[in-house]
Amino acid sequence: MGRRKQREPETATIDAVTHDGRGIASTDGKKVFVAGALAGEEVRFIRRKRRRNFDEAELLEILKASPDRVNARCEAYGRCGGCVLQHVSIEEQREIKLGSLRDNLQRNAKLEPREWLQPIIGPDWHYRRRARLGVKDVAGKGRVLVGFRERHAPYITDMRRCEVIAKPVDDLIEPLSRLIEHLSIRARLPQIEVAVGENGVALVFRVLDPPTDDDLSLLRKFGAEHDLRIWLQPGGLDSLQLAWPEQDPGSLTYALPEFDIEIAFEPIDFVQVNPEINRRMVSAAIEYLDPGPDDRVLDLYCGIGNFSLPLGRKAGEVVGMEGAATLVERAGANAQRNGLENVSFRCADLSKTDGSQAWIKEQWDRVLLDPARSGAAEVVAHMRAIDPQRIVYVSCHPGTLARDAATLVHELGYTLQAAGVIDMFPHTAHAESIAVFSK
């Protein structure tokens, strides 16, 4: 057999860029994806992986830079897998995400909205109030690493701080590393959950072995020094134990001031990560849904009531549905907290919707959908029976949104009135979006 052809550096002009920041060049009739290259740039690259329909390449040198290229703010950028677009101006990042949404709707759903909405934008640094940090005791480095996974490997990034995590946790990466290095269970503590509320900051330490009294003393001291709530999680989600402060300070909270709503959540609950974007997203979704005092609104995948509760200020009745019983309980408590007697919650596994459920046959005027990345196909399949006049769909994956939009429009007769992007995760490849459907 002949020897494999030696890889050599090549030069090309980048034609386009993917949603995750890879430039696309065409050489000899084959596409090459060059990580970190931008549209219009002339670059030198070397192919690292050859595939049947395309190759993947490493960027070696930028010969002619795009005006949209900026210097990354984070020292760990390029190694850390948390962000992939810091080298792109924030305006161009939003254009890339809009392009991804437009491409999915046009190519996969054969749809064009009647109106393209202005993007919902907000702070692009120190916005992330929820995060999961990996922890690894690395003997070769002589230290404990705390941070996100590396971009191209399943290892924890060697980082000292984070530019996207909310304050004060952004500056606590290195102090957390030093803290864990002094614990007897430093090799048995794989992750830390971060939750930042408007009334406090919680860190949940996942512990595989019980901490010693000395460990607990160090953790409590760290909590006191940095004004943190310290929790331990030795098992499942129901095993949380408060280590600091001594008296339970109660739930974390965030506000939706436009609707006079305060929502309580626990450190492990799902909440939207970008608080300012969330406020603007909720306001926009309710404006697009346009409920009136006589309308009955169904909020599917409702979580702890992020949309249901403010909807209760506008609609006659709101029913939220969620698969996790703990979140349904939390949502109900939030309705009581805000004095909303016209908002109720039910526990339902929406992934198993088959048309036989009693709630499908009830009368609904408006529906809000906020599903996970897998989308809402099981619910959308029965939207004819649910029969709302208007639907607002908040999506965290443009591909599944396009799939469900195609069903709503081509099979069920709805019109795609409007669509746009929500920049919930600046500097990352995650593309949130919103779409409005009407009869």
N, C-alpha and C positions, 0 to 999 in steps of 0.2 A: 504493500500500500504506500502511496505517496505521502510525504509529510504535509501536515496542515499548513496552509499558507500563513506566513508570519504576519501578525497584525502590524499595520503601519499607520501613523497619524495621517488624517485626511483633512481637507478644508472644504467647507460648504456654507451656503447661506441658508438661514433658518426661515422656513416658509410660514410656520404657524406654531402655536404653543398649546399644549394640553392643559386641562384644568389643574393638574398637579405640578405644573412648572417645567415640563419637559419640552424642549424645542423639537420640531419635526423638520427634517431635511430629506430631500429625495436625491439619491445618488445611484446611478446605473439602474434606474427604474424601481428601486427598492427604498422604502421608508426607513429612516434612522431616527430613533428617539435619543436626543442629547439632553441629559439632565442638567438643568440650570441655564440653558440657552433660551434667548428670547427671540420673538419674531423680528425679522429684519437684520439680525446680527450675522456677521461673518465670523465663523469660529473654526478652530482646529479641534479635532476630536479623535478618539481611538475607539474602535468597536470592541466591546467587552463580551457581549452575548449575541450570538447569531441565531435567528429563528427563521421559520419558513417564510413568513410574510413581512417581517421587519427585524431590524437589529437594534440593540441597545448600546449606547456609547457613553463614554466618559468625556466630559468637557476638559480640554487641555489649556486652551487659550482663547480669549476674545480678541479678534483682530479688528472688528468694528462693532462698537457697543450700541445698543438701543438707547434712545433717550428715556425709555421707561425703566432702565436699570438704575438701582440705587444700592448704596452700601448697606449690608445687613447690620442691624443694630446689636444682635446677640452674638456674644463671643463663641457660643457653641453651635452657631448656625452652620449647616452643612453636615454636621455630625448628628445632631439631635433630630429625631423624627417628628418632633412636635410641630415644627413649622417647615414648609417647603417653598414659601413664596416671599421670604423677607428680602430677596434681591430684586423684587419687582415693586414699582411704585404702587401705593395703595389704590390709586385711581385705575391703574391697569389691572391690578388684581380683581377689581370689581368687574371690569370689562371681560376678563377671562371667565369669571363665574357666570356672567350674563351670557357669554358665548356658549358655555356648556349647557345652560338651561335652554337657550334658543335652539341649539343643535339637537338636543334630545326631543324637544317638542316637534321640531320640523321633520327630523329624520325618522324618529321612532314612532311618533304619534300622528304625523302628517297634519300638524296643527299650527296655527298662528293666532295668538290672542288678538282680540280687537284693539287692545291697548297694552303697551308695555309700560309697566309702572316704574316710577323712579325708585332706585335701590334704597332700601332701609339701611342707613349707615349710622355709625356712632364711633366711640373711642376705639382705636386700633392697638393700643398698648395697655397692659395691666388690666385687661377686661375679664379675665377668666376666673370666675368665682368657684367653679368646681373643677377638680383635677384629680387624677390618680397618679401618684409618683411611685416609680419603682425604687426598690432598695436592694443593694447587693454589696456584700462584704467581699472585696476583691483583694486577695492576699498579694497578688503581684504588684498592685499599686500601693499596698500598705494602708489602704483607707476604705471607708464605706462610701459607695457612690449612691447619690440620691438624685433622681431626675426622670426624664422620659426615656423611652427606648431609642436606640440609635436608628438612623434612617435606613441603613442597609444591613443591620445585624441585630440579633435578639439580645443585645447587651444594653446595660444602663449607660447613658451618656455621662461622661466625666464633665460635669458642669458646676458652676459656682452660684449662679442665680438664674432667674427666668424673667424675660421681658414681657411675657403675656399673662402670667399668673397675677391675680389681684394683689395689691398691697394688703398687709405687710409680708405675705408669704413669698413674694418675689425675691426678697433679700434673705430668706431663711433656708435656702438650699444648702449652703455651706455650714451654717450653724446646726442644721439637722444632721448633716454628715458627722460632724464632730460629736454631737450628742449620742448618736447610735454607736459610734466607735467605743464609747465608754460603757455600753450596756453589756451585760453577760450574754444576752440573747441577740447580739449584733448579726449573727449568721442565721437567725431564725425570725427575722422581721422583714418580710418580702415587699411590703407596700405601705403607703400612707395615702389616705383619702383626705383631700382638702375641701373644705366647705366654708365659704365666706358669706356671712349675712350682714345686714345693715346694723345689727346689734351685737356682733361678735364673730370670732373666727374659730373654727373647730378643725382639729387634726385627729384622724382615726388611724391608729397604728394597728396593722394586722400582725398579730403575734402567734407564732406556731408553738411556742413554749411559754409557760407562765413567767412573767418577769419577777425577779427577786425584789426584796424590800429595797435594796440599794438602787435597782433599776427604777422602781416606782418613785423613789426620792428624786432621782435625776430627771425623770419625766415631769414630775410636779414642779420642780424648780424651773425647768424650761418653760412650762406653761405660765408660771407666775412672772418670769422675766419678760416674756413676750406677749402677755395678756391673751393667752390662748386657752381654749377648752380642749383638754386632752382626753381622748377616748381610746379604749383598747377593744379590739375585736379578736377574741380567741377562736371563734367558730363562725357560724353562719350569721346572717344579717340580724338575727334576733339575739345575738350574744354580746351586744355592745355594753361596755362597762365604763362609766365616767370615772376618770382618774384625777382630774383637776378641772374646776375648783371643787372644794369639799362639798359645797351646796350646789345642787342642780340649778343652773341659771335659766332653765327653760329652753324652748325651741329657738332656733335661729329664725330670722324673719327678713322679708323684703317687701317693699311697698309698690303699689301701682297708684300713685297719687291722683292721676286724672280721674280715677273711679273711686277714690277714697277706700282702697282695699289694702289690707296688710295680710300677707300670707306667711304662715308658720311652716317651717320644714325642719327635718332632722338631718344630721350630717351625711347620711347615706342615701337620702332621697334624691330622685332626679329633679333638677331644676335647670332652666335654661342658663347657659354659662355666662352670657353677656348681659348684665342687668339693664344697661341703658338701651341696648338693642331690643331686649325683651319688652321693655315698656313701650317702645315705639311699634314693635311688632304687634303687641296686643291691641294697641289703639288702632292700628291700620286694619287688623283683621276684623275688629268689631265695626269699624266704619264700612268696610266692604260687605260684611254680612248684613248690616243695616237692619237689625231687629227692632220691632216696635213693641209697645206695651201689650199688644194682643197676641204676640207671636210665641210659639212654643219652640225652643231651640234644643237641639241634641248636640252635645259636645263629646265626640268619640276620641278615645285615647287621652282622657282628660287629666291624668296625673293627679296632682294635689289641688287642682282647680285654677291653674294659671289663666285659662280663658273663661272657664265656667263662672267664676266669681264676678269678674267685671261685666260679663254678659248679663248677670243677674240685675245689674243696675239699669239695664236697657230693655230687657225682654220681659214678657209676662211670666214665663216659666222656663227654667233651664234644667236639663237633666244631663249629668256627666256620667260617662261610662269608662271603666278602667279595669284591667285584668288583675291587678295586684290588690288584694284585700287591704293591706296596710295603707296603701295610697288612698283607697276609697275612704277608709276611716279617717285619714288625715284631712282629706278634702271636706268631708262632712264637718269635722271640727272647725275647719277654716270658714265654712259657711256660717256656722254659729258664731264664730269669732267676729264676723263682719255683719251680723244681724240680718242675714239673707234667708228669709223663709221661703222664697220662691226658687231656691236652688237645691237640688238633691242629687245624690250619687248612687250608682248601682255598680256592683261587681259583675263583669262579664268578660269572658275570653273572646275578644273580637276576632281572633285568628280562626275561630271555629264557627263563625257566622254561616249558617246554611239556609236561612230563610224561614226556619221554624220558630225562631225566637219571638216572644210576644211583643217585645218593644218595637220590632219592625212594623207591626201592624197598627201601632199607635199613630196619631196625627202629629206630624212635624212640619213646621214652616221653614226652618233654617237648620242647616247642619254645618258644624265645624269639624274638620278632620286634622289631627296632628299626630300621625303615626310614626313609628320607628322607620329605619332605613328600608325595611322590607315593604313598606307601603301599606295600602288599605284595600288590596284587591278583593278580599273576602267580603268586606262591607260594601264596596262599590258594586259588586256583582248583584246586590239586592237593593240598589238605590231606587229602582223603579217602584218597589213596594214601599220604601221609606217616603219617597215622593216629596222632597223639599223643593221650594221655589228657588232657593239660592244655597250654594255650597261655597265655603271657603276652605281651601286645602293648604295647610302649612306643611312643607316637605323638607326633609333633610337629605334627600337623594333625588336628583333630577331624573334619573332613569326610571325609578318606580313612579314618580309623579307623572311622567310621560305615558307610561303604561296605563295608569289608572285614568288619566285624562282622555286617552283614546277610547276607553270603555264608556266614560260618561258622555262624550260627544258623539262618537260614531255609532254606538249601540243604544244609548239611552236618550239621545236627543237634546242634551244640554249644550249650551253655548259657552265657549271659553271667552269670558268677557275681558279678563286681564290677567297678567302674570308679571312677576318681577323677582329680583333676588333680595335676600336678606343677608347682610354681611355679619353673620353671627360669630364667625371664627376668622378674623383677619389673619393674614400670613399663613394660613393653612389651606389645604385643598378642599376642605369641607364646604359644600355649597348648599346653603339653605334657600328656600324659595317659597313663594306664595302664589296661589292661583285662585281665581274667582269664576264660578260657574253659575249660570242661571238658566231657567227654562225659557 
